[in-house]
């Protein structure tokens, strides 16, 4: 279940973000905490694609 809900989804999401970043404009992505933990997190997937993800303090 975790593979379908988190791992696979994070990989697809990271691909989308990386491709979207190639287009002009501003992109804001908000994610739930479950997608930010572990070796298969969204930011880990983005790093594999060469995209730096950074937490925004508010």
QUINORBEL-V832050 format. One record per residue. N is the residue number from 1. RES is the residue in one small letter. SS is DSSP state (a for helix, b for strand, c for the rest). NEAR is the number of other ideal C-beta (glycine too) atoms within 8 Angstrom. D_CENTER is the distance of its C-alpha to the mean C-alpha in whole Angstrom. Layout:
BEGIN
N	RES	SS	NEAR	D_CENTER
N	RES	SS	NEAR	D_CENTER
END
This chain:
BEGIN
1	x	c	4	19
2	x	a	6	16
3	x	a	7	15
4	x	a	8	15
5	x	a	6	14
6	x	a	11	11
7	x	a	9	11
8	x	a	8	11
9	x	a	10	9
10	x	a	14	6
11	x	a	10	7
12	x	a	8	8
13	x	a	12	6
14	x	a	14	4
15	x	a	9	8
16	x	a	8	9
17	x	a	13	7
18	x	a	12	9
19	x	a	7	12
20	x	a	8	12
21	x	c	8	12
22	x	c	5	15
23	x	c	5	17
24	x	c	2	19
25	x	c	4	18
26	x	c	3	16
27	x	c	7	12
28	x	c	4	11
29	x	c	5	8
30	x	c	3	9
31	x	c	8	8
32	x	c	5	11
33	x	a	6	12
34	x	a	6	12
35	x	a	12	8
36	x	c	9	8
37	x	c	6	11
38	x	c	5	12
39	x	c	4	12
40	x	c	9	10
41	x	c	11	7
42	x	a	13	3
43	x	a	8	5
44	x	a	11	7
45	x	a	13	6
46	x	a	13	5
47	x	a	10	9
48	x	a	7	10
49	x	c	9	10
50	x	c	5	12
51	x	c	10	9
52	x	c	5	10
53	x	c	8	8
54	x	c	4	10
55	x	c	4	12
56	x	c	4	14
57	x	c	3	17
58	x	c	2	19
END
